[in-house]
Amino acid sequence: MDLFPIMQAGTHRFIPWDFVSPHEAQAITNHGQTLETLARRGGLSPEELYAVLTDRPCLPRTGITNNEAMVRILDLIDHPDYLEGMYILATGDLDGEV
């Protein structure tokens, strides 16, 4: 399974590529780079990823913290409009910020 990285201090988190790929046009609009290029550069922060997944511009900022963005991303994954069985893999310091 191909994974897309989520940048967050102290952890290595990933989301299935198939969950992000339908939003590539928004990633290009927001960041001027393809998802592949963004992944090679370390991925997106949770706030940036949430903006991409909801097809919103990332500037001005969404006004939510990275923790809140992670909660919202998890809510999206549970949403019936998305594929069943999607999940986020996490490794690293899980005592830190979510």
Protein Blocks (a to p, Z undefined) as FASTA:
>chain_A
ZZdddddehiacdddfklmmmmmmmmmmmnopafklmmmnnpaafklmmmmmnopafbdc
ehiafklmmmmmmmmmmpmkbcehiacddedjfklcZZ
